[in-house]
């Protein structure tokens, strides 16, 4: 389980203002909301990439909010992360996917790393791409490489930041289906931040909506569609008339 309690974080002005939520074990949790609502900042705070001003983050019942670098390294073994802008290095596809294993797990040999990279590429329907340069790939292929890197550790927690941004509708749905299938197969707990509302909600178990740095809704997908909250109602349906 991931638990966030009363998180506050400011960069000159408040970005997160008292966010609290719980993500149950093996749940796909969708985080939605308009731009600058604090969604990506929340994701980075959970992953230990940002430190909140106040509040607590709990992973597997352990508070991890203010860990030192050594303990943060241990935490990151539990968390796979897909960055919004790909964050792929100017190295081969194989090296990009293998990066978390080499950085965080010094006891894994190169033969096993190669096997796991090949397995991830096969799973992403990109067999034989190990030696390709990411600059030669399409946006959808880069996203799949990002998913492969996020899942190669077989971590119990996977965080995805805008996994379908900039992709066409067909590719976007394939990425969403891939996220769902990977979560079910690896029995991982997943948080997905996305502006692609309809596709995201098609794979999610629960949904939280953020607005102005606060979590204004937390519930099942069915509860979100039935919500009387005018902000949630408008945002999910994409209506132009309303309080947003």
NUMIPA-216440 format. One record per residue: residue number from 1; x, y, z of N, C-alpha, C, O in turn. Coordinates in steps of 0.1 Angstrom, whole numbers. Layout:
N
NUM  X  Y  Z  X  Y  Z  X  Y  Z  X  Y  Z
...
END
This chain:
244
1  8  -12  0  0  0  0  9  13  0  19  13  6
2  4  23  -7  10  36  -7  1  45  1  -11  45  -1
3  6  52  11  -2  61  19  5  75  19  17  76  22
4  -3  85  16  2  99  17  -6  106  27  -19  106  26
5  0  113  36  -8  120  47  -4  135  48  8  138  51
6  -13  143  44  -12  158  47  1  164  41  8  171  48
7  4  161  28  16  165  22  14  180  18  5  184  11
8  24  188  22  25  202  17  39  204  11  49  199  16
9  39  211  0  51  214  -7  50  226  -15  40  228  -22
10  60  235  -14  59  248  -20  72  251  -28  83  247  -24
11  71  257  -39  82  263  -47  79  278  -49  73  282  -59
12  83  286  -39  80  300  -38  65  302  -35  61  310  -26
13  56  294  -41  42  294  -38  37  279  -36  43  270  -42
14  26  277  -29  22  263  -26  19  256  -39  12  261  -48
15  23  243  -40  20  234  -51  11  223  -46  2  219  -52
16  15  217  -35  7  206  -28  2  212  -15  10  217  -7
17  -11  211  -13  -17  218  -1  -25  207  7  -37  207  6
18  -18  200  15  -25  190  24  -31  178  17  -42  174  20
19  -23  172  8  -28  160  0  -27  148  9  -16  145  15
20  -38  140  10  -38  127  17  -45  117  8  -56  120  2
21  -39  105  6  -46  95  -1  -40  81  2  -29  80  8
22  -47  70  -1  -42  57  1  -45  49  -12  -56  50  -18
23  -35  42  -17  -36  34  -29  -35  19  -24  -24  15  -20
24  -45  12  -25  -45  -2  -20  -36  -11  -28  -32  -8  -39
25  -32  -22  -22  -23  -32  -29  -30  -37  -42  -41  -40  -42
26  -21  -37  -52  -25  -42  -66  -36  -34  -72  -43  -38  -81
27  -37  -21  -68  -47  -12  -74  -40  -4  -85  -28  0  -84
28  -47  -1  -96  -43  9  -106  -51  22  -102  -63  23  -104
29  -43  32  -98  -49  44  -93  -46  55  -103  -35  58  -106
30  -57  61  -108  -56  72  -118  -56  86  -110  -65  88  -102
31  -46  94  -114  -46  108  -108  -49  117  -120  -41  118  -130
32  -60  125  -119  -64  133  -130  -65  148  -124  -64  150  -112
33  -67  157  -133  -69  171  -129  -63  180  -140  -55  176  -149
34  -66  193  -140  -61  202  -150  -46  205  -148  -40  200  -138
35  -41  212  -158  -26  215  -157  -23  223  -145  -31  231  -140
36  -11  221  -140  -6  228  -128  -14  225  -115  -14  233  -106
37  -21  214  -115  -28  210  -103  -20  203  -92  -24  202  -81
38  -7  199  -96  2  193  -87  3  178  -89  9  171  -80
39  -2  173  -100  -2  158  -102  12  152  -103  16  143  -95
40  20  158  -112  34  153  -113  43  155  -101  51  147  -98
41  41  166  -94  48  169  -82  44  159  -71  53  154  -64
42  32  155  -70  28  145  -61  35  131  -64  39  125  -55
43  35  128  -77  41  115  -81  56  115  -77  61  105  -72
44  63  126  -80  77  127  -76  80  127  -61  90  122  -57
45  70  132  -54  71  132  -39  70  118  -34  77  114  -25
46  61  110  -39  59  96  -35  71  88  -39  75  79  -31
47  78  91  -50  89  83  -54  102  88  -47  113  81  -49
48  101  98  -39  113  103  -31  122  112  -40  133  115  -36
49  117  116  -51  125  126  -60  123  140  -55  132  148  -58
50  113  143  -47  111  156  -41  108  153  -26  102  143  -23
51  112  162  -18  110  161  -3  99  172  1  101  184  -2
52  88  167  7  78  177  11  82  186  22  92  183  29
53  76  197  23  78  206  35  73  200  48  80  200  58
54  61  194  47  55  187  58  47  176  53  44  175  41
55  43  166  62  35  155  58  44  142  57  56  142  59
56  37  131  55  43  118  55  40  110  42  28  111  37
57  49  102  37  47  92  27  50  78  33  61  77  39
58  41  69  31  43  55  37  43  45  25  34  46  17
59  53  37  25  54  26  15  55  13  22  64  11  30
60  46  4  20  46  -9  27  46  -8  42  53  -15  49
61  39  2  47  39  5  62  51  12  68  52  13  80
62  61  15  59  73  22  64  72  37  60  70  40  48
63  75  46  69  75  60  65  88  62  58  99  59  63
64  88  69  46  99  70  38  102  85  35  109  88  26
65  95  94  42  94  108  38  108  115  38  111  122  28
66  115  113  48  128  121  50  140  112  50  149  114  58
67  140  101  42  151  92  42  164  99  37  164  109  29
68  176  94  42  188  98  36  191  91  23  182  82  19
69  201  94  16  204  89  3  205  74  2  200  67  -7
70  211  68  13  213  53  13  199  46  14  197  37  7
71  190  51  23  177  45  24  169  48  12  160  40  8
72  171  60  6  163  63  -7  167  54  -18  158  50  -26
73  179  50  -18  183  40  -28  176  26  -26  172  20  -36
74  174  22  -14  167  10  -11  152  12  -15  146  3  -20
75  146  24  -12  133  26  -16  131  25  -31  121  20  -35
76  140  31  -38  138  31  -53  139  17  -59  135  16  -71
77  144  8  -52  144  -6  -57  129  -11  -57  126  -21  -65
78  121  -5  -50  107  -9  -49  98  -2  -59  86  -5  -61
79  103  9  -66  95  17  -74  100  19  -88  112  23  -90
80  92  15  -98  95  18  -112  89  31  -116  78  34  -110
81  95  39  -125  91  52  -128  92  55  -142  102  53  -148
82  81  59  -148  81  64  -162  80  79  -162  70  85  -157
83  90  86  -167  90  101  -167  81  106  -179  80  99  -189
84  76  118  -177  67  124  -187  74  126  -200  67  123  -211
85  86  130  -200  93  134  -213  103  123  -217  113  126  -223
86  99  110  -215  107  99  -218  119  97  -209  122  87  -203
87  128  108  -208  140  108  -201  149  96  -205  156  90  -197
88  150  94  -218  159  84  -224  172  89  -226  174  101  -231
89  183  82  -223  196  86  -225  201  84  -240  194  77  -247
90  211  91  -244  216  90  -257  226  78  -257  238  78  -261
91  220  66  -254  226  53  -254  217  44  -261  206  47  -265
92  221  31  -262  213  22  -269  200  19  -261  199  22  -249
93  190  14  -268  178  10  -261  180  0  -250  175  1  -239
94  189  -10  -252  192  -20  -242  198  -13  -230  194  -17  -218
95  207  -4  -232  213  3  -220  203  11  -212  203  12  -200
96  194  18  -220  183  25  -213  174  16  -204  171  20  -193
97  170  5  -210  162  -4  -202  169  -10  -190  163  -11  -179
98  182  -13  -192  190  -19  -181  194  -10  -170  198  -14  -160
99  193  3  -173  198  13  -163  194  11  -149  203  11  -140
100  181  9  -145  178  7  -131  185  -5  -125  188  -5  -113
101  186  -16  -133  193  -28  -127  207  -25  -124  212  -29  -113
102  214  -19  -133  228  -16  -131  231  -5  -120  240  -6  -113
103  221  4  -119  223  15  -109  220  10  -95  227  13  -85
104  210  2  -94  204  -2  -80  208  -16  -76  207  -18  -64
105  211  -25  -85  213  -39  -81  227  -43  -86  229  -47  -97
106  237  -42  -77  250  -45  -81  253  -60  -82  264  -64  -86
107  243  -68  -77  246  -83  -77  240  -90  -89  239  -102  -89
108  235  -83  -99  229  -89  -111  239  -89  -122  245  -79  -126
109  243  -101  -127  253  -102  -137  248  -98  -151  236  -96  -153
110  257  -95  -160  254  -90  -173  245  -100  -181  237  -96  -189
111  248  -113  -180  240  -122  -187  225  -122  -183  216  -122  -192
112  223  -121  -170  209  -119  -166  203  -106  -170  191  -106  -174
113  210  -95  -170  205  -83  -175  201  -83  -189  191  -79  -193
114  210  -89  -198  206  -91  -212  194  -99  -214  185  -96  -222
115  192  -110  -206  180  -118  -207  168  -110  -203  157  -111  -210
116  169  -102  -192  157  -95  -188  154  -83  -197  142  -80  -199
117  164  -77  -203  161  -67  -214  154  -73  -226  145  -67  -231
118  159  -84  -230  153  -91  -242  139  -95  -239  130  -94  -247
119  136  -100  -226  122  -103  -222  113  -91  -222  102  -92  -227
120  118  -80  -217  110  -68  -217  107  -63  -231  96  -59  -234
121  117  -63  -240  115  -59  -254  105  -68  -261  96  -63  -269
122  106  -81  -258  96  -90  -264  82  -87  -259  72  -87  -266
123  81  -84  -246  68  -80  -240  63  -67  -246  50  -66  -247
124  71  -58  -249  67  -45  -255  65  -46  -270  62  -36  -277
125  66  -58  -276  65  -60  -290  76  -53  -298  73  -48  -309
126  88  -52  -292  99  -46  -298  111  -55  -298  122  -51  -294
127  110  -68  -302  121  -77  -301  133  -72  -310  131  -67  -321
128  145  -74  -305  157  -71  -313  160  -56  -313  169  -52  -321
129  154  -48  -305  157  -34  -305  168  -30  -296  171  -18  -294
130  175  -39  -290  186  -36  -280  196  -26  -285  200  -17  -277
131  200  -27  -297  211  -18  -302  206  -6  -309  214  2  -314
132  193  -4  -310  188  8  -316  190  21  -307  191  20  -295
133  191  32  -314  193  45  -307  179  50  -305  171  51  -314
134  175  55  -293  162  60  -290  158  72  -300  146  73  -302
135  167  79  -305  164  90  -314  158  85  -327  152  93  -334
136  160  72  -330  154  67  -342  140  61  -341  135  56  -350
137  135  62  -329  122  56  -326  111  66  -326  113  78  -325
138  99  61  -329  87  69  -328  83  72  -314  88  66  -305
139  73  81  -312  69  84  -299  63  73  -291  66  71  -279
140  55  65  -298  49  53  -292  60  43  -288  59  36  -277
141  70  41  -297  81  31  -293  89  36  -281  93  28  -273
142  91  50  -280  98  55  -269  91  53  -256  96  50  -246
143  77  54  -257  69  52  -245  70  38  -241  71  35  -229
144  70  28  -250  71  14  -247  85  11  -241  86  3  -232
145  96  18  -246  109  16  -240  108  21  -225  114  15  -216
146  101  32  -223  100  38  -209  93  28  -200  96  26  -189
147  82  22  -206  75  12  -198  84  0  -195  84  -5  -183
148  92  -4  -204  101  -16  -202  111  -12  -191  114  -21  -183
149  116  0  -191  126  4  -181  119  5  -167  125  1  -157
150  107  10  -167  100  11  -154  96  -2  -148  95  -3  -136
151  95  -13  -156  90  -25  -151  101  -36  -151  99  -47  -146
152  113  -33  -155  124  -43  -156  128  -48  -142  132  -59  -140
153  126  -39  -132  130  -44  -118  120  -53  -112  123  -59  -101
154  108  -54  -118  97  -62  -112  94  -56  -99  91  -64  -89
155  94  -43  -98  91  -36  -86  76  -37  -82  68  -38  -91
156  73  -37  -69  59  -38  -65  51  -26  -68  39  -26  -67
157  58  -14  -70  51  -2  -72  57  5  -85  69  6  -87
158  47  9  -94  51  15  -107  43  28  -108  31  29  -105
159  51  39  -111  45  52  -112  47  57  -127  58  57  -132
160  36  61  -133  36  65  -147  32  80  -148  21  83  -143
161  40  88  -154  37  103  -155  34  105  -170  43  106  -178
162  21  108  -173  16  111  -187  22  101  -197  29  104  -206
163  18  88  -195  24  78  -204  18  78  -219  24  72  -228
164  8  86  -221  2  86  -235  3  100  -241  -2  103  -252
165  10  109  -234  11  123  -239  17  124  -253  28  118  -256
166  11  131  -262  16  132  -276  14  121  -285  19  121  -297
167  6  110  -281  5  99  -289  -9  99  -296  -19  105  -291
168  -10  92  -307  -23  91  -314  -32  82  -306  -28  74  -297
169  -46  82  -309  -55  75  -301  -53  60  -300  -54  53  -290
170  -49  54  -312  -47  39  -312  -35  36  -304  -35  26  -295
171  -24  43  -305  -12  40  -298  -14  43  -283  -9  36  -274
172  -22  53  -280  -25  56  -266  -32  45  -259  -29  41  -248
173  -42  39  -266  -49  28  -260  -41  16  -258  -42  9  -248
174  -31  14  -268  -22  2  -266  -13  4  -254  -11  -5  -247
175  -9  16  -252  0  19  -240  -8  17  -227  -3  11  -218
176  -20  22  -227  -29  20  -215  -31  5  -213  -31  0  -201
177  -34  -3  -223  -36  -17  -222  -24  -24  -217  -24  -33  -209
178  -12  -19  -222  0  -25  -217  3  -22  -203  7  -31  -195
179  0  -10  -198  1  -7  -184  -8  -16  -175  -4  -21  -165
180  -20  -18  -180  -30  -26  -172  -25  -41  -172  -25  -47  -162
181  -20  -46  -184  -16  -60  -184  -4  -62  -176  -2  -73  -169
182  6  -53  -176  18  -54  -168  15  -54  -153  20  -62  -146
183  5  -45  -149  1  -45  -135  -5  -58  -131  -2  -63  -120
184  -13  -63  -139  -20  -76  -135  -10  -87  -135  -10  -96  -125
185  -1  -88  -145  8  -99  -145  19  -99  -134  22  -109  -128
186  24  -86  -131  34  -85  -120  28  -83  -107  35  -82  -97
187  14  -81  -106  7  -79  -94  13  -67  -86  14  -66  -74
188  15  -56  -94  20  -44  -89  10  -34  -85  -2  -35  -90
189  13  -25  -77  5  -13  -73  9  -1  -82  21  2  -82
190  -1  5  -89  3  14  -99  -4  28  -97  -16  28  -94
191  3  39  -99  -3  52  -100  0  58  -113  12  58  -117
192  -10  62  -120  -9  68  -133  -14  82  -133  -26  85  -130
193  -5  92  -137  -10  106  -139  -12  107  -154  -3  104  -162
194  -24  112  -158  -26  113  -173  -37  123  -175  -47  125  -167
195  -36  130  -187  -47  139  -191  -56  132  -201  -66  138  -206
196  -52  120  -204  -60  112  -214  -71  104  -206  -70  92  -203
197  -81  112  -202  -91  108  -191  -98  95  -195  -98  85  -187
198  -104  94  -206  -113  83  -210  -104  70  -210  -109  59  -206
199  -93  70  -217  -85  58  -218  -79  54  -204  -79  42  -201
200  -75  64  -196  -70  61  -183  -81  55  -174  -78  45  -168
201  -93  60  -174  -103  55  -166  -108  41  -171  -114  34  -163
202  -105  38  -183  -109  24  -188  -100  13  -182  -104  2  -183
203  -89  17  -176  -80  6  -170  -79  8  -155  -73  -1  -148
204  -84  19  -149  -82  22  -135  -92  15  -126  -103  12  -130
205  -87  13  -114  -96  7  -103  -102  19  -95  -113  19  -91
206  -93  29  -92  -97  40  -84  -92  53  -91  -82  52  -99
207  -97  64  -87  -93  77  -93  -93  88  -83  -102  88  -74
208  -83  96  -83  -83  108  -75  -81  121  -84  -74  120  -94
209  -89  131  -81  -88  143  -89  -81  154  -81  -85  157  -69
210  -72  161  -86  -65  172  -80  -69  185  -86  -71  186  -98
211  -69  195  -78  -72  209  -82  -66  218  -73  -68  218  -61
212  -58  227  -78  -51  238  -70  -43  231  -58  -43  237  -47
213  -36  220  -61  -28  214  -51  -35  206  -41  -29  202  -31
214  -48  204  -42  -56  196  -33  -62  184  -40  -66  185  -51
215  -64  173  -32  -72  162  -37  -87  164  -34  -91  164  -22
216  -95  167  -45  -109  171  -42  -118  159  -44  -130  160  -41
217  -113  147  -49  -121  135  -50  -112  123  -49  -101  123  -54
218  -117  113  -43  -110  100  -42  -121  89  -41  -128  88  -32
219  -121  80  -51  -131  70  -51  -129  60  -63  -119  61  -70
220  -139  52  -65  -139  43  -77  -142  50  -89  -146  62  -89
221  -139  44  -100  -142  50  -113  -157  53  -115  -162  63  -119
222  -165  43  -110  -180  45  -111  -184  56  -102  -193  64  -106
223  -178  58  -90  -182  69  -81  -177  82  -87  -184  92  -85
224  -166  82  -95  -162  94  -102  -172  99  -112  -176  111  -113
225  -177  90  -120  -187  93  -130  -200  98  -124  -208  105  -130
226  -203  92  -112  -216  96  -106  -214  108  -96  -224  112  -90
227  -202  113  -95  -200  124  -85  -208  136  -88  -210  141  -99
228  -213  142  -76  -220  154  -77  -211  167  -76  -215  178  -78
229  -198  164  -74  -188  175  -73  -188  181  -87  -185  175  -97
230  -191  194  -89  -192  200  -102  -178  200  -109  -178  200  -122
231  -167  201  -102  -154  201  -109  -151  187  -115  -146  186  -126
232  -154  177  -107  -152  163  -111  -161  160  -123  -157  155  -133
233  -174  164  -122  -184  162  -132  -179  168  -146  -180  162  -156
234  -175  181  -145  -171  188  -157  -158  182  -163  -157  180  -175
235  -148  179  -155  -135  175  -160  -136  161  -166  -131  159  -177
236  -143  152  -160  -144  138  -165  -152  138  -179  -148  130  -188
237  -161  146  -180  -169  147  -192  -164  156  -203  -169  157  -214
238  -154  164  -199  -148  173  -209  -158  185  -213  -157  190  -224
239  -166  189  -204  -176  199  -207  -170  213  -206  -162  215  -197
240  -174  222  -215  -168  235  -215  -175  244  -205  -170  254  -201
241  -187  241  -202  -195  249  -192  -194  243  -178  -196  232  -176
242  -189  252  -169  -188  247  -155  -178  256  -148  -174  266  -152
243  -175  251  -135  -166  260  -127  -152  260  -130  -144  269  -126
244  -147  251  -139  -133  250  -142  -129  261  -152  -118  263  -156
END
